[in-house]
Amino acid sequence: AESNHRDATFLPVAFDGDGSLIVKSNIGRDTWAIYRYDTDKRALGTELAAHPSADLDGNLVFDRSKNRIVGLRYQADRPGSFWFDEDWARLQKSVDAALPGRMNVIAREGARALVTSYSDTDPGSYYLLDADKHRMEFLASRRNSIRPEAMPTREPVRYAARDGLEIPGYLTLPKGRPDKNLPLVVLVHGGPYLHGATWGWSAEPAYIASLGYAVLEPAFRGSTGWGKKLYVAGWKQWGLAMQDDLNDGMDWLVKRGIVDPKRACIYGASYGGYAVMMGLA
């Protein structure tokens, strides 16, 4: 099949309850999407789910009582779910209405379900849901000592690198301080061929922001999960364009007046440690 990108392909993900094959593919598109595979035609069949800026790698939800795949979960700027089943979609809508502004992950077995609910300021809590009685009961919190009202928000952002490539990331700003001339920590993820940061409460940026720093977590080129264009742009660019993406993120915040360029730091482990050393060099 022709494609917008070389080496576009499809890969098996799972078998549905009826034995049909589910695959992911980036043929003719930048991001991985989920399809049924037509074994008779030996070609992609029905598209089940796609996202314009995030890869769908699987994370399928199988309902044993229905004996079929009913949806999937994904990581984008904010996490979410696609449901192919009306019952699950209706259940998700009711839980989201009860717990707004959060990511609510439902694990269901019959009428009972475990709901894991979290946000960028809350590590998360567990609830027991009775879907038939429309009743939800609090079970436990993940980290009792973390007070969500005291945590800084972690906002998805996007900025342009010097060559025009759009770089996703997350920005955490100190709580209760003006967003002006702040010191900065650029927090570099490891890998580098990994997804990196996802939306939700994260200990390191929350702690660093509590000390008064702005924290930028860029999904620099070479990061996975954001489409093939961003991933391939990192090939053979260690210490080069990948490093520029980190610097361009700092410059973007400086131009907005949020960051003081004389008080900027870079921090990370694994590939992030390599990026720190290259930044110093």
N, C-alpha and C positions, 0 to 999 in steps of 0.2 A: 504494500500500500504506500502511496505517496504521503509525504509528511512535511510539515513546516520545519522540522529539525531532523538532522541526520541521526541514525540509530534509534529512531522512535520504534516502539515495540509494544507487545502486550505480554503480561505475565499472569499465570494462574494465581488466584487468591483463595478460592474455596469452592466446594460443591454445595449446592442448595439441597434441600430435603428431597426434591424430586430427581436428584442426580445431575441436574444441569450445572454447567460450569460457570463460575463467576470469575472474571478477569479484571485486571486494571490495565489501562492503556494510555499512552500519550501520542498515539497516531493522529496526526492532523491537529494537535493542540499542544500547549505548553505544559499544562499540569496533568497529572495522572487522574483519570476518571474511571468509574466503575461500570462495567458492562456485563451483560450475559453474552456468552460465546455460542455462536451457531455452529455446532459440530458438523451439520450436514453441508453447510456452505463454506465451512472453514474460514469464517470471517466474524468480525464483531457483530453482535446482535443488538438488542435493546440497551440503550444507555440508562443505567439505573440512577446514577448520581454524578455530578461534576461541580467543581468550584472554580471560579474565575482566577483565583490567585493562590490557591493552596492545593497540594497534592492529596488525593484520597488513596491511601495505601492499603485499605482494608478496614480493620477494626469493625467488622460486621457484627450485627446482633442477630442471634438465631433464637427463635421461639420454639421450644421443644413441643409445646402443646399444639402449635400450628404446623410444626414440622417444616418450617421454612425461614429464610432470612427476612427479617422485617425492617431492617434499617442499618445505619452505620453512624459512627461518630468520627469527628475530624478535628484537626488543629489548624486554625487559620489565625488571623489577627486576634480573634476571640474564638474559643472552641464552640462547637455546635453539633447538631445531629440532623441527619436526613432519615425520614421514616417513609417506608413504602406501604405501611399498614395503618389503616385508619384508627384502630384501637390504640396502637402505640403512640400515634401522633396526638390523639385526644388525651391520652394519659400524660404525655410530655407537656402539653399545653396547660393542663390543670396543675401540674407540679410547678411549672414555671410561674404560673399566676400566684401560687402560694409562696414561692421563694423567688421573688423578682430580682433581676440584676445579677444573677449568679449562673454558674454552670451546674446543671442538675443531671447527674448520671444515674439512670434507672437500670437496676438489675432485677428482673422480674421472674418469678416462678409461680404460675397460676395467678391467684388473686393477690398474693403478697409480693411486695417488692422492697428492695433496699435502695434508698436514694442517697447518693453521695453528693453533697451540695457545697460548692466552694466559690470564692471570688478572688480578686486581686488583693483584697485586704483581709481575707479570712482563709486560713488553711483548710477549713472545711468541717462539716458535721455530717453525721449519719442519721437517717430517719427511716423508720419502718412504716411502709404504706400499705393499707388495705384498700385495694382498688375497688372492690365491690361496695364497701361502706364509705368510700371517699374520706377516709380518716388517715392522718399521718401523725406518727408519734416520734418525738426526739429520742435518739438512742445515746449518742456520745459525740463529743467533739474531738478533733484530731490533736489539737494543741491548746489545752486550757489556758496556758499562760499568755497566749497571744490575744491582745485585745483589738479586734478589728477596727474599732473607732479611733485607735491611736496609730493605725498603719497608714503609710502613704499609698496613694493610688498608683497603679502601674499601667500606663496608657499605651496602646498600640500606636506606633508612628511610622511614617514613611518619609524618606528623604532621597534626593537625587545625588548620586555619585557624580564625579567630575566628567565622566563619559556619558552621563544621562541615565545610567542604569538605576532603577528604583530599588532602594534598600529598605526592607522592612525592619522593624525593631520595636523595642519597648523602652519607654522613658519613665523613670521614677523620680519625682521631685520631693524635696523635703516638705513635710507637712507643717503648715502654719507659718511659712516664710514666703516673702515675695519671690516670684520666679524671675529674678534679675541678678546678673553678675554672680552666679553661684559657682563654687568649685565643682569640678566634674570628675567622675570616674567612668571611663569607658570599660565596660565589663565584657571580655571577649570569651566566647564559648569555645570548648574543646572540639576535637575532631580532626580536621575542620569539617569533614563531610558528614555532618549531623544536622538535625533540625535546630538545635540550640534552644533558646528561650521559648516558652509557651506562656499564655496568659494564665494567671493565677498568683496566689501568694508565693513569694520566693524569699528565703531567709537573707541571702546576701544583699540584694538590692534594697530590701527593707531596712536592714541594719546600717548599710552605708548611707542611705538617705537620712536615717535618724541622727547621723553625725553631721548633717548639714550639706551633704553633697547631692548634686544631680547625678543620676546613674543612667547611662545609655547602654543598652544591650543590642547591638546590631546583628542582623542576620546577613552578614557580609557575603559577597559572592563566594560560591563554593558550598554555602549552606544548603541543606536538603529540605524538602517539604514545601518549597515555595515555587515550584516549577523548574523546568529544565534550563531555561534561559539563565536564571540566577546561578544554578548549580554549575553549568558548563562554563560560565564566565570566570569561575575560579580555577579552572584547569591551568596548570603551569604558572599560576599567579601568586604563589606563596611569597610573602614579603614584598610583593609588587602591587598590583591592583587591589588585592585583598587588603593590603595595608592601607592603601589610599581610601578604601571604603570607611575604615575606622577614623582616619583623619578628617574625611569629608563629613562624617557624622558630628564630630566636634565643631567643625567650621559652621555647619548648619545651625547648631545651637548658639554659637557665638554671634552669628548674623542676626539671630532672633533676639539677642540681648539676654538670653537666659544664662549663659555661661561666661565666666571670666577666663580667657585663654591663657593667662599667666598662672592659673591654678588648676591645670588639667592633668589628670593621671590616667594611666592605662593599667589594667589588671586582668589576670586570667591564669588558668592552669591548662596543662597539656598543650594543644595548639595555641590556646590563649596565652600560655607562658612564652611560647615561641614568638607570638605577635608582640608581647611586651618587649622582648629582647630586640626584635626588629624595629620596634618603635623607638627604643633608646638609640639603636644604631643610626 
